[in-house]
Amino acid sequence: MGGKKSVGISSLEEDILTCLENRTLYGLEILDILNNGRQKPIGFGSLYPTLGRLEGKRLVTWKWGEEKNGGARRKYYQISPDGLKALRLVQEYRESLKLRI
């Protein structure tokens, strides 16, 4: 990618980072956004291991939410500065593909 160093991310990781670009979401919200209009929906068995990999790469962070009315505690995920940088590099690369002959 033009000499810029980036962390390799899969297309699913890229999709998740894109979902988290300007917001903080919990797992089910991410899954709902990803599966809205997706030809082959993904499940929890794909989502949570992918979120774990993104966390391991330091591309996302999470915090426990304060749930009202005694609901189950949820992890809320957000993109980290490194995640935003990795996403930007992938987006720049995709844009450069449009310009190639």
MODELLER restraints for C-alpha pairs under 7 A, 6 or more apart:
rsr = mdl.restraints
at = mdl.atoms
rsr.add(forms.Gaussian(group=physical.xy_distance, feature=features.Distance(at['CA:1:A'], at['CA:93:A']), mean=6.15, stdev=0.5))
rsr.add(forms.Gaussian(group=physical.xy_distance, feature=features.Distance(at['CA:6:A'], at['CA:86:A']), mean=5.79, stdev=0.5))
rsr.add(forms.Gaussian(group=physical.xy_distance, feature=features.Distance(at['CA:6:A'], at['CA:89:A']), mean=6.87, stdev=0.5))
rsr.add(forms.Gaussian(group=physical.xy_distance, feature=features.Distance(at['CA:7:A'], at['CA:86:A']), mean=6.13, stdev=0.5))
rsr.add(forms.Gaussian(group=physical.xy_distance, feature=features.Distance(at['CA:13:A'], at['CA:50:A']), mean=6.62, stdev=0.5))
rsr.add(forms.Gaussian(group=physical.xy_distance, feature=features.Distance(at['CA:14:A'], at['CA:87:A']), mean=6.58, stdev=0.5))
rsr.add(forms.Gaussian(group=physical.xy_distance, feature=features.Distance(at['CA:17:A'], at['CA:79:A']), mean=6.29, stdev=0.5))
rsr.add(forms.Gaussian(group=physical.xy_distance, feature=features.Distance(at['CA:17:A'], at['CA:83:A']), mean=6.95, stdev=0.5))
rsr.add(forms.Gaussian(group=physical.xy_distance, feature=features.Distance(at['CA:17:A'], at['CA:87:A']), mean=6.76, stdev=0.5))
rsr.add(forms.Gaussian(group=physical.xy_distance, feature=features.Distance(at['CA:19:A'], at['CA:30:A']), mean=6.81, stdev=0.5))
rsr.add(forms.Gaussian(group=physical.xy_distance, feature=features.Distance(at['CA:20:A'], at['CA:78:A']), mean=5.60, stdev=0.5))
rsr.add(forms.Gaussian(group=physical.xy_distance, feature=features.Distance(at['CA:20:A'], at['CA:79:A']), mean=5.57, stdev=0.5))
rsr.add(forms.Gaussian(group=physical.xy_distance, feature=features.Distance(at['CA:21:A'], at['CA:79:A']), mean=6.13, stdev=0.5))
rsr.add(forms.Gaussian(group=physical.xy_distance, feature=features.Distance(at['CA:23:A'], at['CA:78:A']), mean=6.63, stdev=0.5))
rsr.add(forms.Gaussian(group=physical.xy_distance, feature=features.Distance(at['CA:24:A'], at['CA:76:A']), mean=6.09, stdev=0.5))
rsr.add(forms.Gaussian(group=physical.xy_distance, feature=features.Distance(at['CA:24:A'], at['CA:77:A']), mean=5.47, stdev=0.5))
rsr.add(forms.Gaussian(group=physical.xy_distance, feature=features.Distance(at['CA:24:A'], at['CA:78:A']), mean=4.77, stdev=0.5))
rsr.add(forms.Gaussian(group=physical.xy_distance, feature=features.Distance(at['CA:25:A'], at['CA:76:A']), mean=5.15, stdev=0.5))
rsr.add(forms.Gaussian(group=physical.xy_distance, feature=features.Distance(at['CA:25:A'], at['CA:77:A']), mean=5.38, stdev=0.5))
rsr.add(forms.Gaussian(group=physical.xy_distance, feature=features.Distance(at['CA:25:A'], at['CA:78:A']), mean=6.81, stdev=0.5))
rsr.add(forms.Gaussian(group=physical.xy_distance, feature=features.Distance(at['CA:26:A'], at['CA:74:A']), mean=6.38, stdev=0.5))
rsr.add(forms.Gaussian(group=physical.xy_distance, feature=features.Distance(at['CA:26:A'], at['CA:75:A']), mean=5.64, stdev=0.5))
rsr.add(forms.Gaussian(group=physical.xy_distance, feature=features.Distance(at['CA:26:A'], at['CA:76:A']), mean=4.34, stdev=0.5))
rsr.add(forms.Gaussian(group=physical.xy_distance, feature=features.Distance(at['CA:26:A'], at['CA:77:A']), mean=5.89, stdev=0.5))
rsr.add(forms.Gaussian(group=physical.xy_distance, feature=features.Distance(at['CA:35:A'], at['CA:41:A']), mean=5.12, stdev=0.5))
rsr.add(forms.Gaussian(group=physical.xy_distance, feature=features.Distance(at['CA:35:A'], at['CA:42:A']), mean=6.67, stdev=0.5))
rsr.add(forms.Gaussian(group=physical.xy_distance, feature=features.Distance(at['CA:54:A'], at['CA:60:A']), mean=5.72, stdev=0.5))
rsr.add(forms.Gaussian(group=physical.xy_distance, feature=features.Distance(at['CA:55:A'], at['CA:61:A']), mean=6.13, stdev=0.5))
rsr.add(forms.Gaussian(group=physical.xy_distance, feature=features.Distance(at['CA:58:A'], at['CA:80:A']), mean=6.99, stdev=0.5))
rsr.add(forms.Gaussian(group=physical.xy_distance, feature=features.Distance(at['CA:58:A'], at['CA:82:A']), mean=6.75, stdev=0.5))
rsr.add(forms.Gaussian(group=physical.xy_distance, feature=features.Distance(at['CA:59:A'], at['CA:79:A']), mean=6.11, stdev=0.5))
rsr.add(forms.Gaussian(group=physical.xy_distance, feature=features.Distance(at['CA:59:A'], at['CA:80:A']), mean=5.22, stdev=0.5))
rsr.add(forms.Gaussian(group=physical.xy_distance, feature=features.Distance(at['CA:59:A'], at['CA:82:A']), mean=5.39, stdev=0.5))
rsr.add(forms.Gaussian(group=physical.xy_distance, feature=features.Distance(at['CA:59:A'], at['CA:83:A']), mean=3.76, stdev=0.5))
rsr.add(forms.Gaussian(group=physical.xy_distance, feature=features.Distance(at['CA:60:A'], at['CA:77:A']), mean=6.58, stdev=0.5))
rsr.add(forms.Gaussian(group=physical.xy_distance, feature=features.Distance(at['CA:60:A'], at['CA:78:A']), mean=5.57, stdev=0.5))
rsr.add(forms.Gaussian(group=physical.xy_distance, feature=features.Distance(at['CA:60:A'], at['CA:79:A']), mean=4.44, stdev=0.5))
rsr.add(forms.Gaussian(group=physical.xy_distance, feature=features.Distance(at['CA:60:A'], at['CA:80:A']), mean=4.89, stdev=0.5))
rsr.add(forms.Gaussian(group=physical.xy_distance, feature=features.Distance(at['CA:60:A'], at['CA:83:A']), mean=6.17, stdev=0.5))
rsr.add(forms.Gaussian(group=physical.xy_distance, feature=features.Distance(at['CA:61:A'], at['CA:77:A']), mean=5.70, stdev=0.5))
rsr.add(forms.Gaussian(group=physical.xy_distance, feature=features.Distance(at['CA:61:A'], at['CA:78:A']), mean=5.50, stdev=0.5))
rsr.add(forms.Gaussian(group=physical.xy_distance, feature=features.Distance(at['CA:61:A'], at['CA:79:A']), mean=6.36, stdev=0.5))
rsr.add(forms.Gaussian(group=physical.xy_distance, feature=features.Distance(at['CA:61:A'], at['CA:80:A']), mean=6.10, stdev=0.5))
rsr.add(forms.Gaussian(group=physical.xy_distance, feature=features.Distance(at['CA:62:A'], at['CA:75:A']), mean=6.07, stdev=0.5))
rsr.add(forms.Gaussian(group=physical.xy_distance, feature=features.Distance(at['CA:62:A'], at['CA:76:A']), mean=5.24, stdev=0.5))
rsr.add(forms.Gaussian(group=physical.xy_distance, feature=features.Distance(at['CA:62:A'], at['CA:77:A']), mean=4.28, stdev=0.5))
rsr.add(forms.Gaussian(group=physical.xy_distance, feature=features.Distance(at['CA:62:A'], at['CA:78:A']), mean=6.13, stdev=0.5))
rsr.add(forms.Gaussian(group=physical.xy_distance, feature=features.Distance(at['CA:63:A'], at['CA:75:A']), mean=5.55, stdev=0.5))
rsr.add(forms.Gaussian(group=physical.xy_distance, feature=features.Distance(at['CA:63:A'], at['CA:76:A']), mean=5.38, stdev=0.5))
rsr.add(forms.Gaussian(group=physical.xy_distance, feature=features.Distance(at['CA:63:A'], at['CA:77:A']), mean=6.78, stdev=0.5))
rsr.add(forms.Gaussian(group=physical.xy_distance, feature=features.Distance(at['CA:64:A'], at['CA:73:A']), mean=6.70, stdev=0.5))
rsr.add(forms.Gaussian(group=physical.xy_distance, feature=features.Distance(at['CA:64:A'], at['CA:74:A']), mean=5.77, stdev=0.5))
rsr.add(forms.Gaussian(group=physical.xy_distance, feature=features.Distance(at['CA:64:A'], at['CA:75:A']), mean=4.68, stdev=0.5))
rsr.add(forms.Gaussian(group=physical.xy_distance, feature=features.Distance(at['CA:64:A'], at['CA:76:A']), mean=6.11, stdev=0.5))
rsr.add(forms.Gaussian(group=physical.xy_distance, feature=features.Distance(at['CA:65:A'], at['CA:73:A']), mean=6.22, stdev=0.5))
rsr.add(forms.Gaussian(group=physical.xy_distance, feature=features.Distance(at['CA:65:A'], at['CA:74:A']), mean=5.49, stdev=0.5))
rsr.add(forms.Gaussian(group=physical.xy_distance, feature=features.Distance(at['CA:65:A'], at['CA:75:A']), mean=6.10, stdev=0.5))
rsr.add(forms.Gaussian(group=physical.xy_distance, feature=features.Distance(at['CA:65:A'], at['CA:76:A']), mean=6.26, stdev=0.5))
rsr.add(forms.Gaussian(group=physical.xy_distance, feature=features.Distance(at['CA:66:A'], at['CA:73:A']), mean=6.83, stdev=0.5))
rsr.add(forms.Gaussian(group=physical.xy_distance, feature=features.Distance(at['CA:67:A'], at['CA:73:A']), mean=6.00, stdev=0.5))
